[in-house]
Amino acid sequence: MLGCETVKTRQHTTLHAMVVFAALVVAVDSVDAQTFCRWEDKDGRVTYSDTPPPKAAKLPQEKKLVDNIIEQDKTPFAQKAAAQSNPAMLYASNCGDGCVAGRALLSRRGIPFGERNPESDAKAAASLNDLVDALEVPTMTVGATTLKGFSESAWMTAPDTAVYPRTNGNLTPTVSARGTPPSAGKDNTKK
């Protein structure tokens, strides 16, 4: 239980209140929101406490504090750089073991990839036909490398050549619903 902090002088009330408030925010350890009360006594002293104010308190206010959490992307820089410069795309359908194994390998490696189904998407079929002169799935592209048909050794080597990290730690691959690899096709340079 946190104690109350009382500010002694009126001219420093605001500054001290902000310091106490910041200290309370730092002291909060739980994930749930914490409720604190702020009030002034008859002499104008401001108090912050986790207990309700006395009946004689002026301007009582309830404050809810939540953790100050900044969500961070846990994807390593090397993996982001590889995905930016050598995006991965999987052309697959319900083709059986080859498509399942291809998805699993990319997922195991933590490689962000887009997925397109040439059976249900005419643009994906045209794109695949341009790449390999056939509608053969699974087909994977990593940067400028195109691999037709699943071969575990070839599919492990292509991301290595594209400078993807060999181990993924606890990474979860990102598959785009639109069939565009994350950050592929985005021009983040200022012109």
ChimeraX attribute file (.defattr): number of C-alpha atoms within 10 A of each C-alpha:
attribute: neighborCount
match mode: 1-to-1
recipient: residues
	/A:1	6
	/A:2	12
	/A:3	10
	/A:4	17
	/A:5	16
	/A:6	18
	/A:7	20
	/A:8	14
	/A:9	13
	/A:10	13
	/A:11	9
	/A:12	11
	/A:13	18
	/A:14	13
	/A:15	12
	/A:16	19
	/A:17	19
	/A:18	11
	/A:19	13
	/A:20	19
	/A:21	20
	/A:22	11
	/A:23	11
	/A:24	21
	/A:25	16
	/A:26	11
	/A:27	11
	/A:28	16
	/A:29	12
	/A:30	9
	/A:31	10
	/A:32	11
	/A:33	13
	/A:34	16
	/A:35	14
	/A:36	20
	/A:37	17
	/A:38	22
	/A:39	22
	/A:40	21
	/A:41	17
	/A:42	10
	/A:43	10
	/A:44	15
	/A:45	18
	/A:46	25
	/A:47	23
	/A:48	26
	/A:49	22
	/A:50	17
	/A:51	14
	/A:52	16
	/A:53	21
	/A:54	11
	/A:55	8
	/A:56	11
	/A:57	17
	/A:58	17
	/A:59	11
	/A:60	19
	/A:61	14
	/A:62	15
	/A:63	16
	/A:64	12
	/A:65	15
	/A:66	15
	/A:67	15
	/A:68	10
	/A:69	7
	/A:70	6
	/A:71	6
	/A:72	6
	/A:73	7
	/A:74	9
	/A:75	15
	/A:76	12
	/A:77	11
	/A:78	12
	/A:79	18
	/A:80	18
	/A:81	15
	/A:82	22
	/A:83	24
	/A:84	19
	/A:85	16
	/A:86	21
	/A:87	25
	/A:88	29
	/A:89	23
	/A:90	27
	/A:91	27
	/A:92	25
	/A:93	18
	/A:94	12
	/A:95	11
	/A:96	11
	/A:97	11
	/A:98	19
	/A:99	20
	/A:100	15
	/A:101	15
	/A:102	24
	/A:103	21
	/A:104	12
	/A:105	15
	/A:106	21
	/A:107	18
	/A:108	17
	/A:109	20
	/A:110	22
	/A:111	29
	/A:112	25
	/A:113	27
	/A:114	23
	/A:115	21
	/A:116	24
	/A:117	19
	/A:118	20
	/A:119	14
	/A:120	10
	/A:121	11
	/A:122	11
	/A:123	12
	/A:124	19
	/A:125	19
	/A:126	14
	/A:127	17
	/A:128	23
	/A:129	14
	/A:130	11
	/A:131	15
	/A:132	13
	/A:133	10
	/A:134	13
	/A:135	20
	/A:136	17
	/A:137	24
	/A:138	25
	/A:139	23
	/A:140	26
	/A:141	21
	/A:142	24
	/A:143	19
	/A:144	11
	/A:145	13
	/A:146	17
	/A:147	18
	/A:148	19
	/A:149	18
	/A:150	18
	/A:151	13
	/A:152	12
	/A:153	8
	/A:154	13
	/A:155	21
	/A:156	15
	/A:157	13
	/A:158	20
	/A:159	24
	/A:160	14
	/A:161	14
	/A:162	19
	/A:163	16
	/A:164	22
	/A:165	19
	/A:166	15
	/A:167	11
	/A:168	17
	/A:169	12
	/A:170	11
	/A:171	17
	/A:172	16
	/A:173	19
	/A:174	15
	/A:175	20
	/A:176	15
	/A:177	10
	/A:178	10
	/A:179	16
	/A:180	19
	/A:181	23
	/A:182	20
	/A:183	16
	/A:184	17
	/A:185	11
	/A:186	8
	/A:187	9
	/A:188	7
	/A:189	5
	/A:190	4
	/A:191	4
